[in-house]
Amino acid sequence: MARRLIVVGAGPIGLFAALAAAERGFAVTVLERGQVGAALRRWGEARLFSPLAMNLPPGARALLGDLPPDDALLTGPEMAARVLEPLARTPLLVGRVLTAHTVVAIGRARMNRTDYADHPLRAERPFRLLVDTPEGERTFEAEAVLDASGVYGQPLALSAGGLPARGERAVGDRLIRDLGGLHQRRADLRGKRVLLVGHGHSAAHAVALLDCLAREAPGTHAVWATRSLARRPCVEVADDPLPERQRVAAAANALAADPPGHLTVERRATVAAIAREGAALRVTLSGERAVTVDAIVALTGYRPDLSFLSELAIEIAPSTEGAARLTRAISSITDCLAVPKVVARDLASGEPGFHLVGAKSYGRSRTFLIKTGLAQLETILDALGSAA
């Protein structure tokens, strides 16, 4: 009888893991809380920095047929529609990808996290998952579980120290938390005052979009609050092998270094408080600076949701909230293209048969790359196969 394997999440790593596991003879089920590629669909018009060839597992092009060229830079929604949806319909996966299935909790059958922790006996009991489905609650069991649920649904707070700013929770529905939301609301922001918070690559995309919007619609004004004191706040990689990443970062830094009249840059700034002021929002920044805006674009990063894993004896890194052993193995790496090859013990979770994979295994670290995730998947699946 084939070993049962459940994959949580139908993003790129989740579906690629399911395909590779099915090819190895596992009885695979994918549980996705939304739709296939849900997180990528929230990228809006932003393109992946890496070309398509770096984002496909071996054999995918032959399997899927009509795909863009290897050097194509797809947007998130294009990746979902052109690659992931067709992949979910291939013979090995058709009927195995269950959407609108939200994993509520994962544990061991008749064991909690304190029973035989770090003991091989735990591997003798299957994993048991409680899942919300369109037909109500249902339980699933499997000998192995890969959690590829990502981090995109858990945005980090705005204030210094990672805590919510005063008033942030009360206006949470007013915050734009991803690039897709910003693209969707572009027309609504014409002629408005917008606060952008963050200085990563998502913020770099956002400031370029706001600059274009202000040039199209006079009266639009953006305030860019960045924790960095640097004149060019977005990290640029010397001789960057990913031209799109270099282009986006350089364009944002050029705006920061010489802001046009419709852009104000507040450096070494974090959000201290937010209050409603009629239809507007009064935002107090660190240093007692204050701005009144119509919208806030909060692109401060994301964290993994570990709440449904509380009964598993897994090792979590205190710094990144990702997989502890992987975090230790790549702790000195700052560029996603420089992540070294790791071995099976670096990818072990502490719970036999369970692995965090993809972006979730990196937690808050921003060095994840699909290409690297694919290589790590191969190591994990080889280890699971040898343990059968």
KAFEN-V983714 format. One record per helix or strand of 3 or more residues. SS is the DSSP state (H for helix, E for strand). FROM is the first residue (numbers start at 0). TO is the last residue. Records with the same first field share a line. If there is no record, write none. Layout:
BEGIN
SS: FROM-TO + FROM-TO
END
This chain:
BEGIN
E: 3-7 + 26-30 + 101-107 + 126-132 + 135-141 + 143-146 + 192-196 + 220-225 + 262-266 + 270-276 + 279-284 + 288-292 + 294-297 + 353-355
H: 11-22 + 39-42 + 51-54 + 59-63 + 75-87 + 119-123 + 159-161 + 168-173 + 178-183 + 186-188 + 200-215 + 242-256 + 285-287 + 306-308 + 323-328 + 335-337 + 343-346 + 358-361 + 369-385
END
